[in-house]
Amino acid sequence: MTVMSDPKKKNGLGRGLGALLKDTEQPLKREERVVVSGPSIDMISIDSIEMNPYQPRTHFEEEALQELSESIKLHGIIQPITVRRLSVGKYQLISGERRTQASKRAGLTTLPAYIREANDQQMLEMALIENIQRENLNALEVALSYQRLISECKLKQEELGDRVGKKRTTVNNYLRLLKLPPDIQAAIRDQRLSMGHARAIVNVEKAEEQLYIFNKILSDDLSVRATEELVRNIGQKPKEQTPAAKAAATADKGAASGGEINQLQTRLSSHFGTKINIKSDKVGKGEIKIPFVSVDDLNRILDLLNL
């Protein structure tokens, strides 16, 4: 049999004698609270919430926002937002801006919220991580969030991977998107270009070749596999060379064909998250160059090599 307790009475169990005495002397003033299984959730005024200056999401689709608003009108808020307390009756959003905007459209005056204590740096880190984990961010927004966690929260790549529950190779693949030309980044943001397409393009060194592949993807509706094949063909395309350079290139051709070398370079570049260069001579001798841009990047590569 379940016994329902009176919500007006305060449960003093486990809080100590001092707390019990205070309860008998003067009841504590509390905000309206909804009790659910698990942590309690405070109902706060929607007008008391400031928007999040660290919000990683920069674009909200209008149609999807309106659909969420209609759903909230019918069913209310299913998942509480998360805020931090600024002062008495004033809060700042940590995560849930889309839900908050949709709730305003739906005419709600209060919202269920988890309230946390946090300074500015903790606020930034929580906002970025919670949005990465809870919201359907596009690949570019994820990449920008990862970069902000590294640069503004002073996290190393291995620490970042632990915080967001991703392998360092996955984190690095997202970060590499930020090296692409602005037109391609905009297409990723607007979801006109998939992460698979972008990962293929990022292995191409020259920006003009990246843009050429990008335009071919859009004009010919290329699949990811077809894009990878195009990238390999771009790598095999002959370049204008001086006689001395042609002689050196001939000397560098090893037992493996140029096409095989280029395919291997593409595969290794994708695996290590950096541009790999392979040279081979006629008898099959050669070298593999793996560049790195920082100590953290070197450690990342060593981890991939299990060293």
C-alpha positions as CSV (number, residue, x, y, z in Angstrom):
1,M,0.0,0.0,0.0
2,T,1.3,3.4,-1.0
3,V,1.1,6.2,1.6
4,M,0.9,9.7,0.2
5,S,2.6,12.3,2.3
6,D,1.4,15.8,2.8
7,P,3.4,18.0,0.4
8,K,3.1,21.0,2.9
9,K,5.1,19.0,5.5
10,K,8.8,18.9,5.2
11,N,10.6,15.6,5.6
12,G,13.4,16.1,8.2
13,L,14.9,12.6,8.0
14,G,18.6,12.7,7.6
15,R,18.9,16.5,7.9
16,G,19.9,16.7,11.5
17,L,18.4,18.1,14.7
18,G,19.2,21.7,13.8
19,A,17.2,21.4,10.6
20,L,14.2,19.9,12.5
21,L,14.3,22.7,15.1
22,K,14.4,25.4,12.4
23,D,11.3,23.8,10.7
24,T,9.4,24.1,14.0
25,E,10.4,27.7,14.5
26,Q,9.9,29.1,11.0
27,P,9.0,27.3,7.8
28,L,11.4,27.8,4.9
29,K,10.1,29.6,1.9
30,R,10.5,27.5,-1.2
31,E,9.6,27.9,-4.9
32,E,6.8,25.8,-6.3
33,R,8.1,22.3,-6.8
34,V,6.9,19.2,-8.7
35,V,8.0,15.9,-7.2
36,V,8.8,13.1,-9.6
37,S,10.7,9.8,-9.4
38,G,14.3,10.8,-9.1
39,P,15.5,14.5,-8.7
40,S,13.0,17.2,-8.0
41,I,12.2,19.8,-10.7
42,D,11.5,23.4,-10.0
43,M,8.7,25.3,-11.8
44,I,10.1,28.7,-12.7
45,S,8.6,31.7,-14.6
46,I,9.5,31.8,-18.2
47,D,10.0,35.6,-17.9
48,S,12.7,35.0,-15.3
49,I,15.0,33.1,-17.7
50,E,17.8,34.9,-19.6
51,M,19.0,33.3,-22.8
52,N,22.3,31.5,-22.8
53,P,25.2,33.6,-24.2
54,Y,27.2,30.4,-24.7
55,Q,24.6,28.6,-26.8
56,P,26.3,26.4,-29.3
57,R,23.3,26.1,-31.6
58,T,23.2,29.1,-33.9
59,H,20.4,28.0,-36.2
60,F,16.8,26.8,-35.5
61,E,14.6,25.5,-38.3
62,E,11.4,27.6,-38.2
63,E,9.1,24.7,-39.2
64,A,10.5,22.3,-36.6
65,L,10.3,25.1,-34.0
66,Q,6.6,25.6,-34.8
67,E,5.9,21.9,-34.7
68,L,7.5,21.6,-31.3
69,S,5.4,24.6,-30.1
70,E,2.2,22.8,-31.2
71,S,3.3,19.6,-29.5
72,I,3.9,21.6,-26.2
73,K,0.4,23.0,-26.4
74,L,-1.0,19.5,-26.4
75,H,1.4,17.6,-24.1
76,G,3.4,20.2,-22.2
77,I,7.2,20.0,-21.6
78,I,8.4,16.4,-21.5
79,Q,12.1,17.1,-20.8
80,P,12.9,19.9,-18.3
81,I,15.3,22.6,-19.3
82,T,18.6,23.3,-17.3
83,V,19.4,26.7,-15.8
84,R,21.7,28.3,-13.3
85,R,20.6,30.7,-10.6
86,L,21.8,34.3,-11.1
87,S,19.9,35.9,-8.1
88,V,16.6,35.5,-6.4
89,G,14.0,34.7,-9.0
90,K,16.5,35.2,-11.9
91,Y,18.0,32.4,-14.0
92,Q,20.2,31.8,-17.0
93,L,19.6,29.0,-19.5
94,I,22.2,26.3,-19.7
95,S,20.4,24.0,-22.1
96,G,17.0,23.9,-23.7
97,E,16.8,27.1,-25.7
98,R,14.7,25.4,-28.4
99,R,12.2,24.2,-25.9
100,T,12.1,27.6,-24.2
101,Q,11.4,29.4,-27.5
102,A,8.8,26.9,-28.5
103,S,7.1,27.2,-25.0
104,K,6.9,31.0,-25.3
105,R,5.1,30.5,-28.7
106,A,2.8,28.0,-27.0
107,G,1.9,30.6,-24.4
108,L,3.4,28.9,-21.4
109,T,4.2,31.1,-18.4
110,T,6.2,28.6,-16.3
111,L,8.7,25.8,-17.3
112,P,10.0,22.8,-15.4
113,A,13.8,23.2,-14.8
114,Y,16.8,21.7,-13.1
115,I,18.7,24.5,-11.3
116,R,22.4,24.3,-11.0
117,E,25.1,26.4,-9.4
118,A,27.9,27.3,-11.8
119,N,30.5,30.0,-12.6
120,D,31.0,31.3,-16.2
121,Q,33.5,28.7,-17.2
122,Q,31.5,25.9,-15.7
123,M,28.4,27.4,-17.4
124,L,30.1,27.3,-20.8
125,E,31.3,23.8,-20.4
126,M,27.9,22.5,-19.2
127,A,26.1,24.3,-22.0
128,L,28.3,22.9,-24.7
129,I,28.4,19.3,-23.4
130,E,24.7,19.1,-22.5
131,N,23.8,20.5,-25.9
132,I,26.1,18.0,-27.7
133,Q,24.6,15.1,-25.8
134,R,20.9,16.2,-25.8
135,E,20.3,18.3,-28.9
136,N,20.3,17.3,-32.6
137,L,23.2,19.6,-33.5
138,N,24.4,19.6,-37.1
139,A,28.0,18.4,-37.7
140,L,29.4,21.9,-37.9
141,E,27.8,23.0,-34.6
142,V,29.3,19.9,-33.0
143,A,32.7,20.8,-34.4
144,L,32.5,24.4,-33.2
145,S,31.4,23.2,-29.8
146,Y,34.4,20.9,-29.6
147,Q,36.7,23.7,-30.6
148,R,35.3,26.0,-27.9
149,L,35.7,23.3,-25.3
150,I,39.4,23.1,-26.3
151,S,40.1,26.8,-26.6
152,E,37.8,28.4,-24.0
153,C,37.6,25.6,-21.4
154,K,41.3,24.6,-21.8
155,L,40.5,20.9,-22.4
156,K,42.9,18.7,-24.2
157,Q,41.6,16.4,-27.0
158,E,41.8,13.3,-24.8
159,E,40.0,15.1,-22.0
160,L,37.3,16.3,-24.4
161,G,36.8,12.8,-25.7
162,D,36.2,11.6,-22.1
163,R,33.8,14.5,-21.4
164,V,31.6,13.9,-24.4
165,G,31.9,10.1,-24.5
166,K,33.6,10.0,-28.0
167,K,36.9,8.6,-29.2
168,R,39.6,11.1,-30.0
169,T,39.5,10.1,-33.6
170,T,35.8,11.0,-33.8
171,V,36.5,14.4,-32.1
172,N,39.4,15.1,-34.5
173,N,37.2,14.2,-37.5
174,Y,34.8,16.9,-36.4
175,L,37.5,19.5,-35.7
176,R,38.9,18.9,-39.2
177,L,35.6,20.3,-40.7
178,L,36.6,23.7,-39.5
179,K,39.5,23.7,-42.0
180,L,37.1,23.5,-45.0
181,P,36.2,26.5,-47.1
182,P,33.3,28.7,-45.8
183,D,30.9,27.5,-48.6
184,I,31.4,23.9,-47.6
185,Q,31.0,24.7,-43.9
186,A,27.8,26.5,-44.6
187,A,26.5,23.4,-46.6
188,I,27.3,21.2,-43.6
189,R,25.5,23.6,-41.2
190,D,22.4,23.7,-43.5
191,Q,22.6,19.8,-43.8
192,R,23.0,20.0,-47.6
193,L,26.3,18.0,-47.1
194,S,26.6,14.9,-44.9
195,M,29.4,14.2,-42.5
196,G,30.5,11.3,-44.7
197,H,30.9,13.6,-47.7
198,A,32.7,16.2,-45.6
199,R,35.2,13.6,-44.3
200,A,36.0,12.6,-47.8
201,I,36.5,16.2,-48.9
202,V,38.7,17.1,-46.0
203,N,41.4,14.6,-47.2
204,V,42.0,16.8,-50.3
205,E,44.7,19.4,-49.6
206,K,43.9,22.3,-52.0
207,A,40.8,24.5,-51.4
208,E,40.0,24.8,-55.1
209,E,39.9,21.0,-55.4
210,Q,37.7,20.7,-52.3
211,L,35.3,23.2,-53.8
212,Y,35.3,21.3,-57.2
213,I,34.4,18.1,-55.4
214,F,31.8,19.9,-53.3
215,N,30.1,21.3,-56.4
216,K,30.2,17.9,-58.1
217,I,28.4,16.3,-55.1
218,L,25.6,18.9,-55.4
219,S,25.3,18.9,-59.1
220,D,25.6,15.1,-59.6
221,D,24.0,14.0,-56.3
222,L,27.0,11.9,-55.5
223,S,26.9,9.2,-52.8
224,V,29.6,9.1,-50.2
225,R,31.2,6.1,-51.9
226,A,31.2,8.0,-55.3
227,T,32.7,11.0,-53.5
228,E,35.5,8.9,-52.1
229,E,36.2,7.6,-55.6
230,L,36.3,11.1,-56.9
231,V,38.8,12.1,-54.2
232,R,41.0,9.2,-55.2
233,N,40.9,10.3,-58.8
234,I,41.7,13.9,-57.9
235,G,44.8,12.5,-56.1
236,Q,45.9,10.6,-59.2
237,K,45.4,13.6,-61.5
238,P,48.8,14.4,-63.3
239,K,50.3,17.8,-62.5
240,E,52.5,20.1,-64.5
241,Q,56.1,19.3,-63.7
242,T,59.6,20.5,-64.7
243,P,61.9,17.9,-66.3
244,A,63.8,17.6,-63.1
245,A,60.6,17.1,-61.1
246,K,59.4,14.5,-63.6
247,A,62.7,12.6,-63.2
248,A,62.4,12.7,-59.5
249,A,58.8,11.5,-59.7
250,T,59.9,8.6,-61.9
251,A,62.6,7.6,-59.4
252,D,60.0,7.8,-56.6
253,K,57.7,5.2,-58.3
254,G,58.0,2.0,-56.4
255,A,56.9,-1.6,-56.8
256,A,53.3,-0.4,-56.1
257,S,51.5,1.6,-58.8
258,G,50.8,5.3,-58.4
259,G,47.1,4.5,-58.1
260,E,47.7,2.0,-55.2
261,I,49.9,4.5,-53.4
262,N,47.3,7.2,-53.7
263,Q,44.5,4.9,-52.5
264,L,46.7,3.9,-49.5
265,Q,47.5,7.6,-48.8
266,T,43.7,8.4,-48.8
267,R,42.9,5.5,-46.4
268,L,45.7,6.4,-44.0
269,S,44.8,10.1,-44.1
270,S,41.3,9.2,-43.1
271,H,42.4,6.9,-40.4
272,F,45.0,9.3,-38.8
273,G,43.0,12.5,-39.4
274,T,45.9,14.2,-41.2
275,K,47.4,14.3,-44.6
276,I,49.7,11.3,-45.1
277,N,52.5,11.3,-47.7
278,I,53.9,8.0,-49.0
279,K,57.1,7.7,-51.3
280,S,58.4,4.5,-52.8
281,D,61.3,3.8,-55.2
282,K,61.7,1.2,-57.9
283,V,62.7,-1.6,-55.6
284,G,59.9,-0.9,-53.1
285,K,61.9,1.1,-50.6
286,G,60.4,4.4,-49.3
287,E,58.9,6.3,-46.4
288,I,55.6,7.3,-44.9
289,K,55.3,10.8,-43.5
290,I,52.7,11.6,-40.8
291,P,52.7,15.3,-40.0
292,F,51.4,16.7,-36.7
293,V,50.6,20.3,-35.6
294,S,51.1,20.1,-31.8
295,V,52.1,17.9,-29.0
296,D,48.5,16.9,-28.4
297,D,48.2,16.0,-32.1
298,L,51.3,13.9,-31.8
299,N,49.9,12.1,-28.7
300,R,46.7,11.4,-30.6
301,I,48.6,9.8,-33.5
302,L,50.8,7.8,-31.1
303,D,47.6,6.5,-29.4
304,L,46.3,5.4,-32.8
305,L,49.6,3.5,-33.3
306,N,49.2,2.0,-29.8
307,L,52.6,3.4,-28.8
